Protein backbone atom coordinates (compact mmCIF):
# COMPACT_ATOMS: atom_id res chain seq x y z
CA UNK A 1 0.00 0.00 0.00
CA UNK A 2 1.14 3.55 -0.73
CA UNK A 3 -0.21 6.53 1.17
CA UNK A 4 -0.98 9.67 -0.80
CA UNK A 5 -3.25 12.71 -0.72
CA UNK A 6 -6.13 12.76 -3.22
CA UNK A 7 -8.28 15.89 -3.31
CA UNK A 8 -7.07 16.79 0.17
CA UNK A 9 -7.79 13.40 1.76
CA UNK A 10 -5.29 10.72 2.71
CA UNK A 11 -5.76 7.53 0.71
CA UNK A 12 -4.01 4.17 0.74
CA UNK A 13 -3.44 2.89 -2.79
CA UNK A 14 -3.10 -0.75 -3.75
CA UNK A 15 0.01 -1.11 -5.91
CA UNK A 16 -1.13 -4.26 -7.75
CA UNK A 17 2.43 -5.46 -8.21
CA UNK A 18 3.67 -2.22 -9.78
CA UNK A 19 7.11 -0.93 -8.86
CA UNK A 20 7.16 2.36 -10.80
CA UNK A 21 5.07 5.51 -10.62
CA UNK A 22 3.70 5.38 -14.17
CA UNK A 23 2.22 1.89 -13.75
CA UNK A 24 0.65 2.80 -10.43
CA UNK A 25 -0.85 6.02 -11.81
CA UNK A 26 -2.25 4.30 -14.88
CA UNK A 27 -4.09 1.92 -12.57
CA UNK A 28 -5.38 4.88 -10.59
CA UNK A 29 -6.55 6.61 -13.77
CA UNK A 30 -8.72 3.58 -14.58
CA UNK A 31 -10.29 3.61 -11.12
CA UNK A 32 -10.98 7.34 -11.32
CA UNK A 33 -12.47 7.02 -14.80
CA UNK A 34 -15.09 4.64 -13.43
CA UNK A 35 -16.28 7.53 -11.24
CA UNK A 36 -16.13 10.05 -14.07
CA UNK A 37 -12.98 11.79 -12.88
CA UNK A 38 -9.37 12.10 -14.00
CA UNK A 39 -6.03 13.32 -12.66
CA UNK A 40 -5.82 17.09 -13.07
CA UNK A 41 -2.53 17.71 -11.27
CA UNK A 42 0.17 15.63 -9.62
CA UNK A 43 2.85 16.51 -7.07
CA UNK A 44 5.59 13.97 -6.36
CA UNK A 45 7.94 14.79 -3.51
CA UNK A 46 6.54 18.31 -3.62
CA UNK A 47 7.33 18.85 -7.32
CA UNK A 48 4.73 19.13 -10.07
CA UNK A 49 4.76 16.33 -12.63
CA UNK A 50 3.82 17.32 -16.18
CA UNK A 51 2.87 13.93 -17.61
CA UNK A 52 2.46 10.37 -16.40
CA UNK A 53 4.14 9.01 -19.53
CA UNK A 54 7.37 10.73 -18.51
CA UNK A 55 7.50 8.90 -15.17
CA UNK A 56 8.19 5.35 -16.37
CA UNK A 57 11.62 5.29 -14.73
CA UNK A 58 10.68 6.71 -11.33
CA UNK A 59 10.46 3.84 -8.86
CA UNK A 60 8.01 3.91 -5.98
CA UNK A 61 10.68 3.37 -3.33
CA UNK A 62 12.17 6.73 -4.30
CA UNK A 63 8.93 8.55 -3.51
CA UNK A 64 8.22 10.16 -0.16
CA UNK A 65 4.94 11.91 -0.95
CA UNK A 66 2.28 11.99 -3.65
CA UNK A 67 -0.47 14.60 -3.89
CA UNK A 68 -3.17 14.37 -6.54
CA UNK A 69 -6.09 16.58 -7.46
CA UNK A 70 -8.88 15.27 -9.67
CA UNK A 71 -11.56 16.89 -11.79
CA UNK A 72 -14.60 15.90 -13.77
CA UNK A 73 -14.49 16.36 -17.57
CA UNK A 74 -17.22 19.01 -17.38
CA UNK A 75 -15.21 21.01 -14.86
CA UNK A 76 -12.15 20.88 -17.13
CA UNK A 77 -14.25 21.88 -20.14
CA UNK A 78 -15.46 24.93 -18.21
CA UNK A 79 -11.88 25.88 -17.34
CA UNK A 80 -10.81 25.55 -20.96
CA UNK A 81 -13.71 27.74 -22.03
CA UNK A 82 -12.78 30.38 -19.48
CA UNK A 83 -9.20 30.45 -20.80
CA UNK A 84 -10.02 30.05 -24.49
CA UNK A 85 -10.00 33.75 -25.36
CA UNK A 86 -6.48 34.29 -24.06
CA UNK A 87 -5.30 31.08 -25.71
CA UNK A 88 -6.68 32.03 -29.13
CA UNK A 89 -5.27 35.57 -28.82
CA UNK A 90 -1.84 34.13 -28.09
CA UNK A 91 -2.10 31.65 -30.95
CA UNK A 92 -3.09 34.39 -33.39
CA UNK A 93 -0.16 36.58 -32.32
CA UNK A 94 2.27 33.69 -32.64
CA UNK A 95 1.02 32.66 -36.09
CA UNK A 96 1.38 36.26 -37.26
CA UNK A 97 4.98 36.21 -36.06
CA UNK A 98 5.58 32.91 -37.88
CA UNK A 99 4.26 34.47 -41.10
CA UNK A 100 6.72 37.32 -40.63
CA UNK A 101 9.57 34.84 -40.28
CA UNK A 102 8.59 33.20 -43.57
CA UNK A 103 8.30 36.45 -45.52
CA UNK A 104 11.65 37.71 -44.19
CA UNK A 105 13.41 34.41 -44.88
CA UNK A 106 14.37 33.96 -41.25
CA UNK A 107 16.27 30.80 -40.30
CA UNK A 108 13.89 30.26 -37.38
CA UNK A 109 10.78 30.10 -39.61
CA UNK A 110 10.53 26.31 -39.77
CA UNK A 111 11.06 25.84 -36.03
CA UNK A 112 8.53 28.53 -35.19
CA UNK A 113 6.05 27.03 -37.63
CA UNK A 114 6.38 23.62 -35.95
CA UNK A 115 5.51 25.20 -32.59
CA UNK A 116 2.57 26.98 -34.19
CA UNK A 117 1.30 23.66 -35.52
CA UNK A 118 1.47 22.23 -32.00
CA UNK A 119 -0.68 25.12 -30.83
CA UNK A 120 -3.20 24.41 -33.59
CA UNK A 121 -3.26 20.73 -32.68
CA UNK A 122 -4.01 21.64 -29.08
CA UNK A 123 -6.79 23.98 -30.27
CA UNK A 124 -8.38 21.16 -32.30
CA UNK A 125 -8.05 18.68 -29.41
CA UNK A 126 -9.52 21.23 -27.00
CA UNK A 127 -12.48 21.82 -29.32
CA UNK A 128 -13.09 18.07 -29.74
CA UNK A 129 -12.93 17.56 -25.97
CA UNK A 130 -15.41 20.36 -25.27
CA UNK A 131 -17.77 19.13 -28.00
CA UNK A 132 -17.80 15.58 -26.62
CA UNK A 133 -17.87 16.49 -22.94
CA UNK A 134 -20.68 19.04 -23.19
CA UNK A 135 -22.45 16.96 -25.86
CA UNK A 136 -22.70 19.88 -28.26
CA UNK A 137 -24.41 19.49 -31.63
CA UNK A 138 -22.32 21.42 -34.16
CA UNK A 139 -25.10 21.10 -36.75
CA UNK A 140 -27.67 22.71 -34.47
CA UNK A 141 -25.45 25.28 -32.73
CA UNK A 142 -24.94 28.30 -34.99
CA UNK A 143 -23.12 31.62 -35.24
CA UNK A 144 -24.34 34.33 -37.64
CA UNK A 145 -26.93 31.86 -38.98
CA UNK A 146 -24.21 29.39 -39.92
CA UNK A 147 -23.88 26.06 -38.08
CA UNK A 148 -20.65 25.54 -36.17
CA UNK A 149 -20.11 22.48 -38.39
CA UNK A 150 -19.42 24.89 -41.28
CA UNK A 151 -16.73 26.65 -39.29
CA UNK A 152 -15.15 23.27 -38.59
CA UNK A 153 -15.24 22.51 -42.31
CA UNK A 154 -13.61 25.87 -43.11
CA UNK A 155 -10.89 25.29 -40.53
CA UNK A 156 -10.12 21.88 -42.02
CA UNK A 157 -9.93 23.45 -45.49
CA UNK A 158 -7.46 26.09 -44.29
CA UNK A 159 -5.33 23.43 -42.62
CA UNK A 160 -5.24 21.44 -45.87
CA UNK A 161 -4.14 24.59 -47.72
CA UNK A 162 -1.33 25.00 -45.21
CA UNK A 163 -0.20 21.42 -45.82
CA UNK A 164 -0.23 22.00 -49.60
CA UNK A 165 1.82 25.20 -49.30
CA UNK A 166 4.28 23.35 -47.13
CA UNK A 167 4.55 20.44 -49.58
CA UNK A 168 5.37 22.75 -52.50
CA UNK A 169 7.85 24.71 -50.31
CA UNK A 170 6.16 28.07 -50.89
CA UNK A 171 6.87 30.21 -47.80
CA UNK A 172 5.17 33.32 -49.20
CA UNK A 173 1.93 31.41 -49.84
CA UNK A 174 2.19 29.83 -46.42
CA UNK A 175 2.59 33.23 -44.78
CA UNK A 176 -0.41 34.59 -46.69
CA UNK A 177 -2.61 31.67 -45.59
CA UNK A 178 -1.60 32.17 -41.97
CA UNK A 179 -2.22 35.93 -41.93
CA UNK A 180 -5.20 36.32 -44.26
CA UNK A 181 -7.06 33.04 -43.72
CA UNK A 182 -6.20 31.30 -40.47
CA UNK A 183 -5.78 34.24 -38.11
CA UNK A 184 -9.13 35.87 -39.10
CA UNK A 185 -10.82 32.47 -38.93
CA UNK A 186 -9.58 31.97 -35.36
CA UNK A 187 -11.19 35.32 -34.49
CA UNK A 188 -14.55 33.75 -35.36
CA UNK A 189 -13.76 30.84 -33.07
CA UNK A 190 -13.58 33.21 -30.11
CA UNK A 191 -17.26 33.96 -30.71
CA UNK A 192 -17.98 30.27 -31.12
CA UNK A 193 -16.37 29.54 -27.78
CA UNK A 194 -18.65 32.16 -26.24
CA UNK A 195 -21.54 30.07 -27.57
CA UNK A 196 -20.02 27.00 -25.93
CA UNK A 197 -19.88 28.83 -22.60
CA UNK A 198 -23.61 29.50 -22.86
CA UNK A 199 -24.20 25.81 -23.47
CA UNK A 200 -22.13 24.82 -20.43
CA UNK A 201 -24.14 26.90 -17.96
CA UNK A 202 -26.01 24.80 -15.46
CA UNK A 203 -23.98 21.65 -16.11
CA UNK A 204 -22.48 20.62 -12.76
CA UNK A 205 -18.83 19.72 -12.39
Secondary structure as UniProt FT lines:
FT   STRAND          2..6
FT   TURN            7..8
FT   STRAND          9..13
FT   TURN            16..17
FT   HELIX           21..34
FT   TURN            35..36
FT   STRAND          37..44
FT   TURN            45..46
FT   STRAND          47..48
FT   HELIX           52..55
FT   TURN            56..57
FT   HELIX           60..62
FT   STRAND          66..72
FT   HELIX           73..104
FT   TURN            107..108
FT   HELIX           109..134
FT   TURN            138..140
FT   STRAND          142..143
FT   TURN            144..145
FT   STRAND          146..147
FT   HELIX           148..167
FT   TURN            168..169
FT   HELIX           171..176
FT   HELIX           177..182
FT   HELIX           183..200
FT   TURN            201..202
//
